[in-house]
Amino acid sequence: MSEFTLPRTAVAFRLTASVALALAIHNAHAAEPAELPAMEIKGERLQQSSSVSAEELEHFQAADLEDVFASQPEVSVGGGHSVAQKLYMRGLEDTLLNISIDGAQQAGQTFHHTGRINVEPELLKEVDVRAGTTDALSGPGALGGAIKFVTKDPEDLLRPGEQVGALVKGGYFSNAEGYKANGTLFGRFSDDWSAMLMGTYQDQNDYEDGNGDTVTGTGSRQQLGFAKLVGHLTEAQTLRLSYERREDDGERNQRPQWVTSSFNPAYPLSSQRETWNLGYEFNPVESPLLDLSVTTYQTSNQLEQNVIGRWGEYEAEAQTWGADVRNTSLLGGHELTYGVDYRRDEITAGPGTNPTDKEQDGKVYGVYAQDYWQLADRWLLGFGGRYDTYKFNSADGQRFDETGFSPNASLGFQATRNLNLRFAHTQAFRGPQVRDGFKADVATIDPGLKPEKARTNEIGFDYSNGGWLLSGKLYRTDIKDAIADPVPRPTMFVNAGDLESKGYLVQTAYHWDAVSVGLSYHHNDATIDGEDLNVYEHNGLGTSIGDTWVANADYRFSESMELGWQARFVERLDSIDTGVGEIDKAGYGVHDVYASWLPLQNDDLTLSLTVKNLLDKQYLDHASNEDFQSIPGYDGIIGSYEPGREIRLGVAMRF
């Protein structure tokens, strides 16, 4: 029987479903039947998480947010093209999540008809997805969960003993006749200091859907510049400084979330994200009481639209400044993390002649503590909480000040050598905060606005035996007094109602020799006051997603050749009641395949082939705006169909 241990690094379910699935599915390198290690609870987060690795993104030559989360059954991304893409976790929109990039929280929104998460997949080391149950370390306002994007360090690219290197990549996308170029330079100044520079340029035309129809307003040009410096000041101290700028420009529909129509023509639209991040770690091996981490950041999201012939240029900018200071102490059977964080948000908006005409700002002060206590060999208890104060000044001159506590508790039990059980309860509090930039001059705030409060309960298990893994969880999240400006009152932010998201997830995987297969099934019901959510009426809250199946298989011919397949099936939803009539969501199944070849028997040269939407399916993602066009008076109220078949060719050369 394995027993709990508390290592110096983070204590966690080291083999949660997600980690074991990653072992079973994505790391199929063994030349003999694989046996997963015995299940062992090791603490950090009893709440189950999943992750997306850089290797997975490289296999499918990920180009946007939808590609990043294609393997995650609890996460759906729709919209068709990058600017319109919104993320939904368990049916809840990303506005209800705490999302960070290297610790820099992404708060606020520039325009409600566009997505608010802007990332370059090439830059990512991993993505940590924590659905529903979070702990005190996940940051403020994590009503529906948290997502953490982590970028690469130069040391992730440098080989042992290597002082300098370069990586050049080129890619071609057949559907939109697009191409992508990426160059990265990385090196060591000394044994203690390293740095990297990355630049990316991507250009593509309007794509075609599975029916061969051109989807207008989807072409774009994207650019990325990134720099990171890492210094080991001493054996115990590490400093990280990074800067990132990402741009997206193109002719977009006035409301990018909907298709082109007589009332929704295309105009020039550009978006930019700029992020500075400074991190410091102090972790002396000889001191179990000291493991200090300090993060400071500044991030800016800008959107500019030129509605030619009407009101011309209109701009919005969401800026955030923040800091987090935390320390972890090992005390007997306890791993205790405690700290403080601060965030200041500001949104400005206005015409091109006066882009700061309207302003709203807010601050969040937080203090938190989280403990994981090894009660006995088979038992691990987690408990903690956050105390947050929200201060918000709206564009219409109102002031809000709210304070609340967010406790959590979890319990893990190692029933057998192969079976772990877990139970979790979390609460989350979020006061009024900055909202939509493009609505700053038209939308008011309800003077009686109340804070949002969430409760999540979850039970789950992980079982492994040889190369086989089975895991599952059952959950329910309730968010009281959710804030939004829903139809038919889109000009006032109010407490729109009580959200509920409930469902279950079952995952299984098997790894034998050079073959790995996996299958996941997720069922979710997302409602507000008992009514099914939909994108059009509940913008900023969530939508209804059909039962989702994700299947994948990988086969490694040799150390230099690998093939893989991934499919996502979403079941049909019929007779969804809305305020203007019933709508349906058609089901669909989409297949992607990849092949990766190292012709020189090492990674100095990599040739990649990916085929997205292999069967050329025409479909409207359930995370896109639903088709309301069957209802009189709602022509043009539909999201963009997703791209049809696309062949991606890639070459990567390392020097």
C-alpha positions in Angstrom: 0.0 0.0 0.0 1.4 3.4 -1.0 1.3 6.1 1.6 1.0 9.8 1.4 4.2 11.8 1.2 4.7 15.5 1.2 7.6 16.4 -1.2 9.3 19.7 -1.2 7.7 20.7 -4.4 3.9 21.0 -4.7 2.0 18.2 -3.0 -0.9 16.8 -5.2 -2.7 13.9 -6.7 0.4 13.2 -8.7 -1.6 10.7 -10.8 -5.0 12.4 -11.1 -7.0 11.4 -14.1 -5.5 14.2 -16.2 -1.9 13.3 -15.4 -2.4 9.6 -15.9 -4.2 10.3 -19.1 -1.3 12.3 -20.2 1.0 9.4 -19.4 -1.2 6.9 -21.2 -2.1 8.9 -24.2 0.5 11.4 -25.1 3.8 9.8 -23.9 3.6 6.5 -25.7 7.3 6.0 -26.1 7.9 2.7 -24.4 8.9 -0.4 -26.3 7.1 -2.8 -24.0 3.7 -2.9 -22.3 3.4 0.0 -20.0 2.3 -0.2 -16.4 1.1 3.0 -14.8 2.6 3.6 -11.3 0.5 2.8 -8.3 -2.0 5.5 -7.4 -0.6 7.8 -4.7 -2.1 10.9 -3.2 0.5 13.6 -2.6 -1.5 16.6 -1.9 -1.2 20.1 -3.5 -4.7 20.2 -4.9 -7.3 17.5 -4.0 -9.5 19.2 -6.6 -9.0 17.4 -9.9 -7.3 19.2 -12.7 -6.3 18.5 -16.2 -3.5 19.9 -18.4 -2.6 20.5 -22.0 1.1 20.0 -22.9 3.3 21.7 -25.5 3.8 18.3 -27.2 0.1 17.9 -27.8 -0.1 21.4 -29.3 2.8 20.7 -31.6 1.3 17.4 -32.8 -1.8 19.2 -34.1 0.1 22.4 -35.0 -2.3 24.4 -32.8 -3.1 27.9 -34.3 -5.8 29.3 -32.0 -7.7 28.9 -28.7 -10.0 26.2 -30.0 -7.0 24.0 -31.0 -5.5 24.5 -27.5 -8.5 23.0 -25.8 -9.6 20.4 -28.4 -8.7 17.5 -26.1 -10.6 18.8 -23.1 -14.1 17.5 -22.8 -15.1 20.0 -20.1 -14.0 22.9 -22.2 -15.6 24.2 -25.4 -14.4 27.0 -27.6 -16.5 28.3 -30.5 -16.7 31.4 -32.7 -15.0 30.1 -35.8 -12.1 32.5 -35.9 -9.6 33.9 -33.4 -11.2 37.2 -32.5 -14.7 35.7 -32.0 -13.6 32.7 -29.9 -15.0 32.4 -26.4 -14.3 29.7 -23.9 -16.9 27.8 -21.9 -16.0 25.5 -19.0 -18.8 23.2 -17.9 -21.2 25.5 -19.8 -20.0 28.7 -18.0 -18.3 31.5 -20.0 -14.7 32.5 -19.3 -15.9 35.7 -17.7 -16.8 33.6 -14.7 -13.3 32.1 -14.4 -10.0 33.3 -13.1 -7.7 33.2 -16.1 -4.0 34.0 -15.9 -0.9 34.0 -18.2 2.2 33.4 -16.2 0.3 34.7 -13.2 -1.0 37.8 -14.9 -4.7 37.8 -14.4 -6.8 38.6 -17.4 -9.7 40.8 -16.1 -12.3 42.8 -17.9 -13.5 42.7 -21.5 -13.1 45.2 -24.4 -16.1 44.1 -26.5 -18.9 41.6 -25.7 -19.1 40.3 -29.3 -15.4 39.2 -29.2 -13.4 36.8 -27.1 -11.2 38.1 -24.4 -8.5 35.4 -24.2 -5.6 36.1 -26.5 -2.8 33.6 -26.6 -0.2 32.2 -29.0 -0.1 28.4 -28.8 3.6 28.3 -30.0 4.5 30.1 -26.7 2.9 27.7 -24.3 4.7 25.2 -22.1 1.5 23.9 -20.6 -2.1 24.9 -19.7 -3.5 24.0 -16.3 -7.3 23.6 -16.4 -9.1 23.5 -13.0 -12.8 23.1 -13.6 -15.3 23.9 -10.8 -13.5 23.2 -7.5 -10.6 25.5 -6.9 -8.7 26.3 -3.7 -7.5 29.5 -2.2 -4.4 29.6 -4.4 -6.5 30.0 -7.6 -7.0 33.7 -7.2 -10.0 35.9 -6.6 -13.3 35.5 -8.4 -12.9 31.9 -9.6 -16.7 31.3 -9.6 -16.6 28.5 -12.2 -12.9 27.5 -12.1 -9.5 28.6 -13.2 -7.2 28.3 -16.2 -3.5 29.0 -16.0 -1.4 29.5 -19.1 2.3 28.9 -18.6 4.9 30.1 -21.1 8.2 28.4 -22.0 11.5 29.2 -20.3 14.7 29.3 -22.2 15.8 26.3 -20.2 12.9 24.3 -21.6 14.5 24.7 -25.1 18.2 24.4 -24.2 19.8 21.0 -24.3 22.1 19.9 -21.5 25.4 21.6 -22.0 24.2 23.8 -24.8 25.0 27.5 -24.7 23.0 28.9 -27.6 20.4 27.6 -30.0 17.8 28.6 -32.5 14.5 27.1 -33.7 12.9 28.1 -37.0 9.5 26.9 -37.9 7.3 27.3 -41.0 3.7 26.2 -41.6 1.1 26.2 -44.4 -2.6 26.0 -43.9 -4.5 24.9 -46.9 -8.1 26.0 -46.1 -7.5 29.7 -45.8 -4.3 29.6 -47.9 -2.4 30.8 -44.9 1.1 30.5 -43.6 2.9 30.9 -40.3 6.5 31.6 -39.5 8.2 31.4 -36.1 11.7 32.0 -35.0 13.2 31.5 -31.5 16.6 32.3 -30.3 17.7 31.0 -26.9 20.9 30.8 -24.9 22.9 31.0 -21.7 24.9 34.0 -20.7 26.5 31.9 -17.9 25.6 28.9 -15.8 23.1 31.0 -14.0 21.5 33.3 -16.6 19.5 32.4 -19.7 17.2 34.2 -22.2 15.0 33.7 -25.2 13.5 35.8 -28.0 10.6 34.6 -30.0 8.8 36.1 -33.0 5.8 34.8 -34.9 3.9 36.0 -38.0 0.7 34.4 -39.3 -1.3 35.4 -42.4 -4.5 33.8 -43.7 -7.5 34.6 -45.8 -11.2 33.9 -45.1 -11.6 30.2 -44.6 -14.2 27.9 -46.1 -16.6 25.8 -44.1 -17.3 22.1 -44.7 -19.9 23.0 -47.4 -17.3 24.9 -49.4 -18.8 28.3 -48.6 -16.4 31.1 -47.8 -16.9 32.5 -44.2 -16.3 36.2 -44.7 -14.7 38.3 -42.0 -12.4 35.5 -40.8 -9.1 36.3 -42.5 -6.4 37.9 -40.3 -2.8 38.8 -39.8 -1.3 37.9 -36.4 2.1 38.9 -34.9 3.8 37.9 -31.7 6.9 39.3 -30.0 8.2 37.6 -26.8 11.3 37.9 -24.6 12.1 36.2 -21.3 15.1 36.4 -19.0 15.8 33.9 -16.3 18.4 34.2 -13.7 19.4 31.9 -10.8 20.8 34.5 -8.4 21.8 31.8 -6.0 21.0 28.1 -5.6 17.9 29.1 -3.8 16.8 32.3 -5.7 15.4 32.6 -9.2 14.3 35.7 -11.1 12.1 35.8 -14.2 11.3 38.8 -16.4 9.2 38.5 -19.5 7.5 40.7 -22.1 4.9 39.7 -24.6 3.0 41.6 -27.3 0.5 39.9 -29.6 -1.5 41.6 -32.4 -4.4 40.5 -34.6 -5.6 42.6 -37.5 -8.2 42.0 -40.2 -11.6 42.8 -41.8 -14.1 41.6 -39.2 -17.8 41.7 -39.0 -19.0 44.6 -36.9 -20.1 42.0 -34.4 -17.5 39.3 -34.9 -19.6 36.8 -32.9 -22.2 36.7 -35.7 -22.0 36.1 -39.5 -21.9 38.8 -42.1 -25.3 40.3 -42.9 -26.9 43.5 -44.1 -26.8 44.9 -40.5 -23.4 43.3 -39.7 -20.9 44.2 -42.4 -17.2 43.8 -42.1 -14.9 46.7 -41.0 -11.2 47.0 -40.0 -10.6 45.6 -36.5 -7.4 45.2 -34.6 -6.7 43.8 -31.2 -3.5 43.8 -29.1 -2.4 42.3 -25.8 0.8 43.5 -24.1 2.0 41.8 -20.9 5.0 42.4 -18.5 5.7 39.9 -15.8 8.4 39.9 -13.1 8.7 36.9 -10.8 11.0 36.0 -7.9 11.4 32.7 -6.1 13.3 32.0 -2.9 13.4 28.3 -2.0 16.3 27.3 0.3 16.5 23.5 0.5 17.6 23.6 4.2 14.6 25.6 5.3 11.2 23.7 5.1 9.5 26.8 6.4 10.5 29.0 3.5 9.4 28.7 -0.1 8.7 32.3 -1.2 7.1 33.3 -4.5 6.5 36.9 -5.7 4.7 37.8 -9.0 4.1 41.3 -10.3 2.6 42.0 -13.7 1.0 44.6 -16.0 -1.2 43.5 -18.9 -3.2 45.5 -21.4 -5.8 44.4 -23.9 -6.8 46.8 -26.7 -9.4 46.7 -29.4 -10.0 49.2 -32.2 -12.8 49.1 -34.7 -13.3 51.5 -37.6 -17.0 51.5 -38.6 -16.4 53.4 -41.8 -19.2 55.7 -43.0 -20.9 55.6 -39.6 -19.2 56.7 -36.4 -15.7 55.8 -37.5 -13.1 54.6 -35.0 -14.0 53.4 -31.6 -11.5 52.0 -29.1 -11.5 50.2 -25.8 -8.6 49.2 -23.5 -8.6 46.9 -20.5 -5.5 47.3 -18.2 -4.6 45.3 -15.1 -1.8 45.8 -12.7 -1.3 43.1 -10.0 1.0 41.4 -7.5 0.9 38.2 -5.5 3.2 37.3 -2.6 3.0 33.8 -1.1 5.1 31.5 1.0 4.8 27.7 1.6 5.8 26.1 4.9 6.1 22.4 5.7 5.1 21.8 9.3 5.0 18.1 10.2 2.2 16.6 8.1 1.1 20.0 6.8 1.9 21.9 3.7 0.7 25.4 4.4 0.6 28.2 1.8 -0.4 31.7 2.7 -0.1 35.1 1.0 -1.6 38.3 -0.2 -2.6 39.5 -3.6 -3.7 42.8 -5.2 -5.2 43.7 -8.6 -6.1 47.0 -10.1 -8.3 47.0 -13.2 -9.1 49.9 -15.5 -11.2 50.1 -18.7 -11.3 53.1 -20.9 -13.4 53.5 -24.1 -14.4 56.1 -26.6 -14.2 57.4 -30.2 -10.8 57.6 -31.9 -10.7 61.4 -31.2 -11.1 60.7 -27.4 -10.4 57.0 -26.6 -10.5 57.6 -22.9 -13.9 59.4 -22.9 -15.4 56.7 -20.6 -13.6 55.1 -17.7 -14.3 52.5 -15.1 -11.9 51.1 -12.6 -11.7 48.6 -9.7 -9.4 47.1 -7.2 -9.3 43.7 -5.5 -7.4 43.1 -2.2 -7.0 39.5 -1.1 -5.5 37.6 1.8 -5.5 33.8 1.7 -4.2 30.5 3.3 -4.4 26.9 2.1 -3.3 23.9 4.0 -2.9 20.2 2.9 -2.7 18.0 6.0 -1.6 14.4 5.8 -3.9 12.9 8.4 -2.6 9.3 8.0 -1.0 7.1 5.4 -4.3 6.9 3.3 -5.9 10.2 4.2 -5.2 13.8 3.0 -7.3 16.7 4.1 -7.3 20.1 2.4 -8.8 23.3 3.8 -8.3 27.0 3.3 -9.9 30.2 2.3 -9.7 33.7 0.8 -10.8 37.0 2.1 -11.3 39.5 -0.7 -12.3 43.2 -0.9 -13.7 44.6 -4.2 -13.8 48.3 -4.9 -15.4 49.4 -8.2 -16.1 52.8 -9.7 -18.5 52.6 -12.7 -18.5 54.7 -15.8 -21.8 56.2 -14.7 -20.3 57.5 -11.5 -21.4 54.9 -9.0 -19.2 53.3 -6.3 -19.4 49.8 -5.0 -17.5 48.3 -2.1 -18.0 44.6 -1.2 -16.1 42.1 1.0 -16.5 38.4 1.2 -14.9 35.1 2.3 -14.3 32.0 0.0 -13.7 28.8 2.0 -12.9 25.4 0.7 -12.4 21.9 2.0 -11.4 18.6 0.4 -10.6 15.1 1.4 -8.6 12.4 -0.4 -8.7 8.7 0.5 -6.4 6.0 -0.9 -8.7 3.1 -0.7 -6.4 0.6 -2.3 -3.0 0.6 -4.1 -4.8 1.4 -7.3 -7.8 3.4 -6.2 -8.1 7.0 -4.9 -11.3 8.7 -3.8 -11.8 12.4 -3.4 -14.4 14.8 -2.2 -14.4 18.6 -2.4 -16.5 21.6 -1.5 -15.6 25.1 -2.5 -17.1 28.6 -2.3 -16.1 31.7 -4.3 -17.0 35.3 -3.8 -16.8 38.1 -6.4 -17.9 41.7 -6.0 -18.8 44.1 -8.8 -15.9 44.7 -11.1 -15.0 46.3 -14.5 -17.2 45.1 -17.3 -17.5 45.7 -21.1 -15.5 48.5 -22.7 -17.7 48.9 -25.7 -20.8 49.4 -23.5 -19.2 52.0 -21.2 -21.2 54.8 -22.8 -24.5 53.0 -23.1 -24.9 50.6 -20.2 -25.5 51.6 -16.6 -25.1 49.6 -13.4 -28.0 48.7 -11.2 -27.5 50.7 -8.0 -28.6 47.7 -6.0 -26.1 45.3 -7.6 -25.1 42.5 -5.2 -21.9 40.4 -5.2 -21.8 37.0 -6.9 -21.4 33.9 -4.7 -20.6 30.4 -6.0 -20.8 26.9 -4.3 -19.3 23.8 -5.9 -19.5 20.2 -4.7 -17.6 17.4 -6.4 -16.8 13.7 -5.8 -14.5 11.7 -7.9 -12.2 8.7 -8.2 -9.1 7.5 -10.1 -8.3 3.9 -10.7 -5.3 2.4 -12.5 -4.3 -1.2 -13.2 -1.3 -2.0 -15.4 -1.7 0.1 -18.5 -5.4 0.9 -17.9 -6.8 4.0 -16.3 -10.4 4.8 -15.3 -11.5 8.0 -13.6 -14.7 9.9 -13.0 -16.3 12.8 -11.2 -19.8 14.1 -10.4 -20.2 17.9 -9.8 -22.6 20.7 -9.2 -21.9 24.5 -9.2 -24.4 27.1 -8.1 -23.7 30.8 -8.7 -26.1 33.1 -6.9 -26.9 36.6 -8.2 -24.8 36.2 -11.4 -24.1 39.6 -12.9 -24.7 40.3 -16.6 -26.7 42.5 -19.0 -28.9 39.9 -20.7 -31.5 40.3 -23.4 -34.0 42.0 -23.3 -32.1 44.6 -21.1 -28.7 44.8 -22.7 -28.1 48.3 -21.4 -28.0 47.7 -17.7 -25.8 45.3 -15.7 -28.0 43.6 -13.1 -28.1 40.4 -11.0 -29.5 38.4 -13.9 -30.4 35.3 -11.8 -29.0 32.2 -10.3 -26.7 29.9 -12.4 -26.5 26.2 -12.1 -24.0 23.9 -13.8 -24.1 20.2 -13.0 -22.9 17.1 -14.7 -20.4 14.3 -14.7 -17.2 13.2 -16.5 -15.9 9.7 -17.2 -12.5 9.0 -18.7 -10.6 5.9 -19.6 -7.3 5.2 -21.3 -5.1 2.3 -22.1 -1.4 2.1 -23.1 0.2 -1.0 -24.5 3.6 -1.0 -26.1 3.7 1.8 -28.7 -0.1 2.2 -28.8 -2.2 4.5 -26.6 -5.9 5.0 -26.7 -8.3 7.2 -24.7 -12.0 8.0 -24.4 -13.8 10.7 -22.4 -17.5 11.5 -21.9 -18.8 14.7 -20.4 -22.5 15.5 -19.6 -23.4 19.0 -18.5 -26.6 21.0 -17.8 -26.1 24.8 -17.5 -29.2 26.9 -16.6 -30.2 30.3 -15.2 -33.2 30.2 -12.9 -34.1 26.8 -14.4 -33.9 27.9 -18.1 -31.3 26.5 -20.5 -28.5 29.0 -21.2 -27.8 30.2 -24.7 -25.1 32.6 -26.1 -27.4 35.2 -27.6 -29.5 35.9 -24.5 -26.9 35.1 -21.9 -23.8 36.7 -23.2 -21.2 36.8 -20.5 -22.8 33.9 -18.5 -22.8 30.7 -20.5 -24.4 28.4 -22.9 -25.8 24.8 -23.3 -23.3 22.2 -24.7 -24.4 18.8 -25.9 -23.0 15.6 -24.4 -19.3 15.6 -25.5 -17.2 12.6 -26.4 -13.4 12.9 -27.0 -11.5 10.0 -28.3 -7.8 9.7 -29.3 -5.2 7.2 -30.3 -1.5 7.5 -30.8 0.9 5.0 -32.4 4.7 5.4 -32.3 6.3 3.5 -35.2 9.8 4.3 -34.0 11.7 7.0 -32.1 11.4 9.1 -35.2 7.9 8.5 -36.5 4.5 9.0 -34.7 0.9 9.0 -35.9 -2.2 10.2 -34.0 -5.9 10.6 -34.3 -8.3 12.7 -32.2 -12.1 13.0 -32.5 -14.7 15.2 -30.8 -18.3 14.3 -30.9 -21.0 16.6 -29.6 -24.6 15.3 -29.3 -27.6 17.2 -30.6 -29.7 19.4 -28.4 -33.4 19.8 -29.3 -36.1 22.3 -28.4 -34.1 24.8 -26.3 -36.5 27.4 -25.0 -35.5 31.0 -25.4 -37.2 34.3 -24.8 -38.1 34.5 -28.6 -38.9 30.9 -29.5 -37.4 27.4 -29.6 -34.0 26.6 -31.2 -32.0 23.4 -31.9 -28.3 22.7 -31.8 -27.3 20.1 -34.4 -24.8 17.5 -33.3 -21.5 16.9 -35.0 -18.4 14.8 -35.1 -15.0 16.1 -36.1 -11.8 14.1 -36.7 -8.2 15.3 -36.7 -5.1 13.3 -37.6 -1.4 14.0 -37.4 2.0 12.5 -38.4 5.3 13.6 -37.1 8.7 12.5 -38.6 12.3 13.1 -37.5 14.2 12.3 -40.7 17.6 12.9 -39.0 16.7 10.7 -36.1 16.8 13.7 -33.8 14.9 17.0 -33.4 17.3 19.0 -35.6 14.6 18.6 -38.3 11.0 17.8 -37.8 8.4 17.4 -40.5 4.7 17.5 -39.5 1.4 16.8 -41.3 -1.9 17.6 -39.7 -5.4 17.3 -41.1 -8.1 19.1 -39.2 -11.7 18.2 -39.8 -10.7 15.2 -41.9 -14.2 14.5 -43.2 -14.9 18.1 -44.1 -17.9 18.4 -41.8 -19.9 21.6 -41.9 -21.0 22.4 -38.3 -21.8 25.1 -35.9 -19.9 24.6 -32.7 -22.1 24.5 -29.6 -19.9 27.2 -28.1 -20.8 29.6 -30.9 -23.9 31.8 -31.1 -26.8 29.5 -31.8 -28.9 29.6 -35.0 -31.8 31.9 -34.4 -32.6 32.4 -38.1 -35.7 30.1 -38.0 -37.4 32.7 -35.8 -39.0 35.6 -37.7 -37.0 38.8 -37.3 -33.8 37.1 -36.3 -32.0 36.7 -39.7 -28.3 36.9 -39.2 -28.3 35.9 -35.5 -26.0 32.9 -35.9 -22.4 32.3 -35.3 -19.8 31.4 -37.9 -19.5 27.8 -39.1 -16.2 26.2 -38.2 -13.5 25.7 -40.9 -13.8 22.7 -43.2 -11.0 20.3 -44.0 -7.6 21.9 -43.6 -4.2 20.4 -44.3 -1.4 21.8 -42.2 2.2 21.2 -43.3 5.0 22.1 -40.9 8.8 22.1 -40.8 10.9 22.9 -37.8 14.7 23.2 -37.9 16.9 23.5 -34.9 20.4 25.0 -35.0 
